[in-house]
Amino acid sequence: MKRTATIITKSLDGKRCVAVDDALAEEILEFIEADPKVKKKFRYITDLILQGHRASELYDKEDIEKGCEV
């Protein structure tokens, strides 16, 4: 089954992007927008990723449900 995604932000050089699955995009974006703390941390982490930095001490500690991991 093919899935589609919506790009929500790109790196300045266009080599990296952050996208959300279209099937869940509305729910994910509502969650991010609902809490200013979550929104700020999401932007900070995505900026680091898009710039090519690895800061796993920030995002490897998030509690991700086992069913969501790839």
N, CA, C and O atoms as a GROMACS GRO file, in nm:
protein
  280
    1MET      N    1   0.083  -0.118   0.000
    1MET     CA    2   0.000   0.000   0.000
    1MET      C    3   0.088   0.125   0.000
    1MET      O    4   0.172   0.142   0.088
    2LYS      N    5   0.068   0.210  -0.097
    2LYS     CA    6   0.142   0.336  -0.102
    2LYS      C    7   0.081   0.434  -0.005
    2LYS      O    8  -0.040   0.440   0.013
    3ARG      N    9   0.168   0.513   0.057
    3ARG     CA   10   0.124   0.616   0.150
    3ARG      C   11   0.179   0.749   0.103
    3ARG      O   12   0.284   0.755   0.038
    4THR      N   13   0.110   0.853   0.135
    4THR     CA   14   0.155   0.986   0.098
    4THR      C   15   0.182   1.066   0.224
    4THR      O   16   0.130   1.036   0.331
    5ALA      N   17   0.265   1.168   0.209
    5ALA     CA   18   0.301   1.252   0.322
    5ALA      C   19   0.302   1.398   0.277
    5ALA      O   20   0.320   1.430   0.160
    6THR      N   21   0.282   1.484   0.375
    6THR     CA   22   0.286   1.627   0.351
    6THR      C   23   0.412   1.683   0.414
    6THR      O   24   0.437   1.664   0.533
    7ILE      N   25   0.491   1.752   0.334
    7ILE     CA   26   0.612   1.816   0.385
    7ILE      C   27   0.571   1.940   0.463
    7ILE      O   28   0.499   2.025   0.411
    8ILE      N   29   0.618   1.948   0.588
    8ILE     CA   30   0.582   2.064   0.669
    8ILE      C   31   0.696   2.164   0.684
    8ILE      O   32   0.674   2.280   0.717
    9THR      N   33   0.818   2.118   0.659
    9THR     CA   34   0.931   2.211   0.661
    9THR      C   35   1.049   2.147   0.587
    9THR      O   36   1.062   2.025   0.582
   10LYS      N   37   1.134   2.232   0.529
   10LYS     CA   38   1.251   2.187   0.454
   10LYS      C   39   1.375   2.260   0.502
   10LYS      O   40   1.367   2.369   0.558
   11SER      N   41   1.490   2.198   0.479
   11SER     CA   42   1.617   2.264   0.508
   11SER      C   43   1.641   2.372   0.402
   11SER      O   44   1.581   2.369   0.294
   12LEU      N   45   1.727   2.465   0.433
   12LEU     CA   46   1.755   2.575   0.340
   12LEU      C   47   1.813   2.525   0.209
   12LEU      O   48   1.786   2.582   0.103
   13ASP      N   49   1.894   2.418   0.215
   13ASP     CA   50   1.955   2.364   0.093
   13ASP      C   51   1.864   2.266   0.018
   13ASP      O   52   1.897   2.221  -0.091
   14GLY      N   53   1.750   2.233   0.078
   14GLY     CA   54   1.653   2.144   0.014
   14GLY      C   55   1.688   1.997   0.020
   14GLY      O   56   1.619   1.916  -0.042
   15LYS      N   57   1.792   1.960   0.094
   15LYS     CA   58   1.835   1.820   0.100
   15LYS      C   59   1.759   1.739   0.206
   15LYS      O   60   1.753   1.616   0.198
   16ARG      N   61   1.702   1.806   0.303
   16ARG     CA   62   1.630   1.738   0.410
   16ARG      C   63   1.492   1.802   0.425
   16ARG      O   64   1.472   1.920   0.395
   17CYS      N   65   1.398   1.721   0.473
   17CYS     CA   66   1.266   1.774   0.501
   17CYS      C   67   1.203   1.695   0.615
   17CYS      O   68   1.246   1.584   0.647
   18VAL      N   69   1.102   1.754   0.674
   18VAL     CA   70   1.022   1.686   0.775
   18VAL      C   71   0.882   1.678   0.718
   18VAL      O   72   0.824   1.778   0.675
   19ALA      N   73   0.828   1.557   0.719
   19ALA     CA   74   0.695   1.536   0.663
   19ALA      C   75   0.611   1.454   0.759
   19ALA      O   76   0.663   1.383   0.845
   20VAL      N   77   0.480   1.466   0.745
   20VAL     CA   78   0.388   1.386   0.824
   20VAL      C   79   0.299   1.305   0.730
   20VAL      O   80   0.262   1.351   0.622
   21ASP      N   81   0.267   1.186   0.773
   21ASP     CA   82   0.181   1.097   0.697
   21ASP      C   83   0.045   1.168   0.677
   21ASP      O   84  -0.013   1.219   0.772
   22ASP      N   85  -0.004   1.169   0.554
   22ASP     CA   86  -0.130   1.237   0.525
   22ASP      C   87  -0.247   1.180   0.604
   22ASP      O   88  -0.338   1.254   0.643
   23ALA      N   89  -0.245   1.051   0.629
   23ALA     CA   90  -0.355   0.988   0.703
   23ALA      C   91  -0.364   1.040   0.847
   23ALA      O   92  -0.471   1.039   0.907
   24LEU      N   93  -0.252   1.084   0.902
   24LEU     CA   94  -0.248   1.130   1.041
   24LEU      C   95  -0.210   1.277   1.054
   24LEU      O   96  -0.200   1.327   1.166
   25ALA      N   97  -0.190   1.345   0.944
   25ALA     CA   98  -0.138   1.482   0.947
   25ALA      C   99  -0.222   1.575   1.033
   25ALA      O  100  -0.167   1.650   1.115
   26GLU      N  101  -0.351   1.573   1.016
   26GLU     CA  102  -0.437   1.665   1.091
   26GLU      C  103  -0.423   1.643   1.242
   26GLU      O  104  -0.410   1.738   1.318
   27GLU      N  105  -0.426   1.517   1.284
   27GLU     CA  106  -0.414   1.484   1.426
   27GLU      C  107  -0.277   1.523   1.481
   27GLU      O  108  -0.268   1.579   1.591
   28ILE      N  109  -0.173   1.495   1.406
   28ILE     CA  110  -0.037   1.527   1.450
   28ILE      C  111  -0.018   1.678   1.462
   28ILE      O  112   0.033   1.727   1.563
   29LEU      N  113  -0.059   1.750   1.360
   29LEU     CA  114  -0.041   1.895   1.361
   29LEU      C  115  -0.126   1.963   1.468
   29LEU      O  116  -0.083   2.061   1.528
   30GLU      N  117  -0.246   1.912   1.493
   30GLU     CA  118  -0.329   1.965   1.602
   30GLU      C  119  -0.261   1.944   1.736
   30GLU      O  120  -0.263   2.032   1.822
   31PHE      N  121  -0.201   1.826   1.755
   31PHE     CA  122  -0.130   1.798   1.879
   31PHE      C  123  -0.014   1.894   1.899
   31PHE      O  124   0.005   1.947   2.009
   32ILE      N  125   0.064   1.917   1.794
   32ILE     CA  126   0.179   2.007   1.804
   32ILE      C  127   0.134   2.150   1.833
   32ILE      O  128   0.194   2.218   1.915
   33GLU      N  129   0.030   2.194   1.766
   33GLU     CA  130  -0.018   2.331   1.781
   33GLU      C  131  -0.089   2.356   1.914
   33GLU      O  132  -0.097   2.471   1.958
   34ALA      N  133  -0.142   2.251   1.977
   34ALA     CA  134  -0.223   2.267   2.098
   34ALA      C  135  -0.145   2.316   2.219
   34ALA      O  136  -0.201   2.382   2.306
   35ASP      N  137  -0.017   2.284   2.226
   35ASP     CA  138   0.063   2.318   2.344
   35ASP      C  139   0.187   2.396   2.300
   35ASP      O  140   0.269   2.344   2.225
   36PRO      N  141   0.201   2.520   2.346
   36PRO     CA  142   0.318   2.601   2.306
   36PRO      C  143   0.452   2.536   2.339
   36PRO      O  144   0.549   2.554   2.265
   37LYS      N  145   0.459   2.461   2.449
   37LYS     CA  146   0.584   2.393   2.485
   37LYS      C  147   0.620   2.286   2.382
   37LYS      O  148   0.735   2.275   2.339
   38VAL      N  149   0.520   2.209   2.344
   38VAL     CA  150   0.541   2.103   2.245
   38VAL      C  151   0.580   2.164   2.111
   38VAL      O  152   0.671   2.115   2.044
   39LYS      N  153   0.512   2.271   2.073
   39LYS     CA  154   0.540   2.338   1.947
   39LYS      C  155   0.683   2.392   1.943
   39LYS      O  156   0.754   2.378   1.843
   40LYS      N  157   0.725   2.454   2.054
   40LYS     CA  158   0.860   2.510   2.061
   40LYS      C  159   0.965   2.399   2.052
   40LYS      O  160   1.064   2.412   1.980
   41LYS      N  161   0.944   2.289   2.125
   41LYS     CA  162   1.041   2.179   2.123
   41LYS      C  163   1.042   2.112   1.986
   41LYS      O  164   1.149   2.076   1.936
   42PHE      N  165   0.926   2.094   1.924
   42PHE     CA  166   0.918   2.035   1.792
   42PHE      C  167   0.996   2.120   1.691
   42PHE      O  168   1.074   2.066   1.612
   43ARG      N  169   0.976   2.250   1.694
   43ARG     CA  170   1.049   2.339   1.603
   43ARG      C  171   1.200   2.332   1.627
   43ARG      O  172   1.278   2.328   1.533
   44TYR      N  173   1.239   2.332   1.753
   44TYR     CA  174   1.381   2.328   1.788
   44TYR      C  175   1.445   2.199   1.736
   44TYR      O  176   1.552   2.203   1.674
   45ILE      N  177   1.381   2.086   1.762
   45ILE     CA  178   1.437   1.957   1.720
   45ILE      C  179   1.437   1.945   1.568
   45ILE      O  180   1.536   1.898   1.510
   46THR      N  181   1.329   1.986   1.502
   46THR     CA  182   1.328   1.977   1.356
   46THR      C  183   1.433   2.069   1.295
   46THR      O  184   1.493   2.034   1.194
   47ASP      N  185   1.455   2.186   1.353
   47ASP     CA  186   1.562   2.275   1.304
   47ASP      C  187   1.698   2.208   1.316
   47ASP      O  188   1.780   2.217   1.224
   48LEU      N  189   1.724   2.142   1.428
   48LEU     CA  190   1.852   2.072   1.446
   48LEU      C  191   1.869   1.962   1.341
   48LEU      O  192   1.975   1.949   1.280
   49ILE      N  193   1.763   1.885   1.320
   49ILE     CA  194   1.770   1.776   1.221
   49ILE      C  195   1.792   1.833   1.082
   49ILE      O  196   1.876   1.782   1.007
   50LEU      N  197   1.719   1.937   1.046
   50LEU     CA  198   1.731   1.995   0.912
   50LEU      C  199   1.869   2.056   0.888
   50LEU      O  200   1.915   2.062   0.774
   51GLN      N  201   1.934   2.101   0.994
   51GLN     CA  202   2.068   2.157   0.982
   51GLN      C  203   2.176   2.048   0.984
   51GLN      O  204   2.294   2.077   0.969
   52GLY      N  205   2.134   1.923   1.004
   52GLY     CA  206   2.228   1.811   1.001
   52GLY      C  207   2.296   1.783   1.133
   52GLY      O  208   2.394   1.708   1.137
   53HIS      N  209   2.248   1.842   1.243
   53HIS     CA  210   2.306   1.817   1.374
   53HIS      C  211   2.241   1.695   1.438
   53HIS      O  212   2.123   1.668   1.416
   54ARG      N  213   2.319   1.624   1.515
   54ARG     CA  214   2.264   1.511   1.590
   54ARG      C  215   2.265   1.548   1.737
   54ARG      O  216   2.371   1.567   1.797
   55ALA      N  217   2.147   1.559   1.793
   55ALA     CA  218   2.134   1.594   1.935
   55ALA      C  219   2.041   1.491   2.000
   55ALA      O  220   1.934   1.525   2.049
   56SER      N  221   2.084   1.367   1.999
   56SER     CA  222   2.000   1.259   2.046
   56SER      C  223   1.962   1.273   2.193
   56SER      O  224   1.862   1.216   2.237
   57GLU      N  225   2.040   1.348   2.269
   57GLU     CA  226   2.003   1.367   2.410
   57GLU      C  227   1.871   1.442   2.422
   57GLU      O  228   1.807   1.437   2.527
   58LEU      N  229   1.830   1.511   2.317
   58LEU     CA  230   1.701   1.581   2.318
   58LEU      C  231   1.587   1.492   2.273
   58LEU      O  232   1.484   1.486   2.340
   59TYR      N  233   1.603   1.425   2.160
   59TYR     CA  234   1.488   1.354   2.106
   59TYR      C  235   1.490   1.204   2.124
   59TYR      O  236   1.388   1.140   2.097
   60ASP      N  237   1.596   1.145   2.167
   60ASP     CA  238   1.596   1.001   2.192
   60ASP      C  239   1.527   0.966   2.324
   60ASP      O  240   1.496   0.850   2.349
   61LYS      N  241   1.503   1.065   2.408
   61LYS     CA  242   1.441   1.039   2.538
   61LYS      C  243   1.290   1.054   2.537
   61LYS      O  244   1.224   1.030   2.638
   62GLU      N  245   1.234   1.091   2.424
   62GLU     CA  246   1.090   1.106   2.416
   62GLU      C  247   1.025   0.970   2.430
   62GLU      O  248   1.080   0.870   2.384
   63ASP      N  249   0.908   0.966   2.492
   63ASP     CA  250   0.834   0.844   2.515
   63ASP      C  251   0.749   0.815   2.392
   63ASP      O  252   0.638   0.868   2.378
   64ILE      N  253   0.801   0.731   2.303
   64ILE     CA  254   0.732   0.696   2.179
   64ILE      C  255   0.668   0.559   2.198
   64ILE      O  256   0.734   0.464   2.239
   65GLU      N  257   0.540   0.550   2.168
   65GLU     CA  258   0.472   0.423   2.182
   65GLU      C  259   0.535   0.319   2.090
   65GLU      O  260   0.575   0.350   1.978
   66LYS      N  261   0.545   0.197   2.137
   66LYS     CA  262   0.608   0.089   2.061
   66LYS      C  263   0.543   0.070   1.924
   66LYS      O  264   0.612   0.037   1.828
   67GLY      N  265   0.414   0.090   1.913
   67GLY     CA  266   0.344   0.072   1.787
   67GLY      C  267   0.378   0.177   1.683
   67GLY      O  268   0.348   0.160   1.565
   68CYS      N  269   0.439   0.288   1.726
   68CYS     CA  270   0.471   0.398   1.636
   68CYS      C  271   0.612   0.388   1.577
   68CYS      O  272   0.643   0.453   1.478
   69GLU      N  273   0.697   0.307   1.638
   69GLU     CA  274   0.835   0.298   1.593
   69GLU      C  275   0.844   0.221   1.462
   69GLU      O  276   0.766   0.129   1.438
   70VAL      N  277   0.938   0.260   1.379
   70VAL     CA  278   0.958   0.193   1.250
   70VAL      C  279   1.048   0.074   1.267
   70VAL      O  280   1.078   0.005   1.170
   0.00000   0.00000   0.00000
